[in-house]
Amino acid sequence: MHLDQWLLGFIVFMLAAVISVPLSKRLGLGSVLGYLIAGSIIGPWGLRLISDVEAIMHFAELGVVFLLFIIGLELKPQRLWVMRKAVFGTGGGQVFATSLVFFAFALLLQFPWKTAFLIGIGLSMSSTAFALQMLSEKNQINTEYGRLSFSILLFQDIAVIPVMAMVPIIGAQSVEHASNGEVLNFFLLSTAAILGLIFGGRYLLRPIFRFVAQTRIKEIFTASSLLLVVGIAYLMNLIGLSMALGAFIAGVLLADSEYRHEIETDIDPFKGLLLGLFFMSVGMSVNFGLLFENPFMVLGVTLGIMVLKAIIIYFIGRISGLGNEAGKNISVTLLQVGEFAFVLFAVAHQSQLMDAPLVELLILVVSLSMALTPLFFNFNEIYIKKMSHSAPTEYDEVSVEEAPVIVAGLGRFGQIVLRLLRTYDIDVIALEHNSEQVDLLRKFGVTVYYGDATRLDLLKNAGAEKAKVFILAIDNVTDSIKTALLVRQHFPHLKIFARARNRQHAFELMDLGVEVIHRETLGSSLAMAEDLLVEFGFDKVNAKSIVHNFKQKDQEILQEQFLRRHDEKEMINYSKQAAQQLIQTMRQDQKTRS
């Protein structure tokens, strides 16, 4: 390829991404679908600006490699050991159950058992790139179902090794030929490669990065990071192993390294661009000709596979302890068929286990399942959750007759208050409207009732008429204000202790007559400020007094701002003057002390 052709191709990819992705994000469809649309437009079935899709896809797979490497960097070996039950238990269960169901369907369609076996395995895998990218965009990768999704995907990447070893055994070659050392050599080579990677990662990589870091040349450190990931990917591919799995292991081994954050910062931009290229290559690989010839058959097969897979994953999630909503979330996250299927079906064709038309159909189905996944994901996010929230919900019946304290909202703020009160045997009725949070807390032995504190009947059942204190710790500002108004109107005897997300939230609570308000980050911020004053030479007692005075002055300013909140100009002028006056007052107090 000439330089001008290469540059033109680069411009086409970048231009398609720059136009499609922001539009897709603006429409609420997410970046992944934007990349897919961009690929479809510039690919062989669109404007035909790009023709060599296979070569681009091979290169773009590096995006998945970089993604797994960065995930490995964020997983310390100790944490990985803790995840072993989820990885091998839940992940293994998902692959086994899904493979078995699709294997049975393939047999019913009269495919030979060898072909049916590979179809089942291939369709059981999900796309690491698609799933993790969508979870990252929604900030859901650290949720309970997000962590379980990652565990399942990790097992699938590990399962690639034995699956690829099985192909020559069940292929057109004889079993005797396969047993003459080919499979044994593959396993020995795979084991040696992984052990070598573990040994090199623990004893060689850190000294190498230390040596490079001493040069203090930023671009050389970046080059070393890229060399590490691409080099490992090349070696794994040479052996026939999963490139992504090798990169993940290397990342885990560097997770405790002092260079972890710098390596991650260097790799992240390349990861994002290459992942985008991977998604675009998937969009380009969709055979629209076959789709137009048999649209109902192709779409029917694709949707059938996705729905069946979603049902299986939903029940796997529920068995693993996920709640109903989290089970739905994990099912729509992993319902697509993964990129490993492209490789497996191609190898199966080479081993004469699948004919060309079947492989072409399966690759089209895999591509379409990826393309449809963001739509399913967004549909679950918007419509299903909206319908479930608008539908009547069966909340728990409160079994305790009465308690002096009711806590509404068991997030990070409410949990701390609840733990402290129960430590001193103060009876508390705790209410939480998020079913996933309720399920999680109950696993840790916390007594909490599933209920919406914005409903009057639930507050009555919780004993609000006899309680003394109502702790308002709801995270959502709208629900918090609605609850405060409800308590003020129907239970005026209850003293409200409220959590406020910010000053504006505090103003709205003060409007309702709530007197005891704690801004959620104020205490921790002042505690850090006190530690910083001590670090810079202030006496501990003096630092504590300074912070106490600052808090008092800030509370006075808050009260004055509350009175001026409806006049924006007056509010801004007062806030500027108050900030200057606060600085002068604090400095004057310090001079008086010294």
Buried (B, 14 or more C-beta within 10 A) or exposed (E): EEEEEEEBBEEBBBEBBEBBBEEBBEEEBBBBBBBBBBBBBBBBBBEEBBEEBEEBBEEBBBBBBBBBBBBBBEBBEEEBEEBEEBBBBBBBBBBBBBBEBBBEBBBEEEBEEBBBBBBBBBBBBBBBBBBBBBBBBBEBBEBBBBBBBBBBBBBBBBBBBEBBBBBBBBBEBEEEEBEEEEBEEBEEBBEEBBEEBBEBBEEEBBEEBEEBBEEEEEEEBBEBBBEBBBEBBEBBBEBBBBBBBBBBBBBBBBBEBEBBEBBBEBBEEBBBBBBBBBBBBBBBBBBBEBBEEEEEEBBEBBBEBBEBBBEBBBBBBBEBBBBBBBBBBBBBBBBBBBBBBBBBBBBBBEBEBBEEEBBBBBBBBBBBBBBBBBEBBBEBBEEBBEEEEEEEEEBBEBEEEBBBBBBBBBBEBBBEBBEEBBEEEEEBBBBBBBBBBBBBBEEEEBEBBBBBBBBBEBBEBBBBEEBEBBBBBBBBBEBBBBBBBBBBEEBEEBEBBBBBBEBEBBBBBBEBEBEEBBBBEBEEEBEEBBEEBEEEEBEEEBBBBBBEBBBEBBEEBBEEBBEBBEEEEEBEEBBEEBEEEBEEEBEEBBEEEE
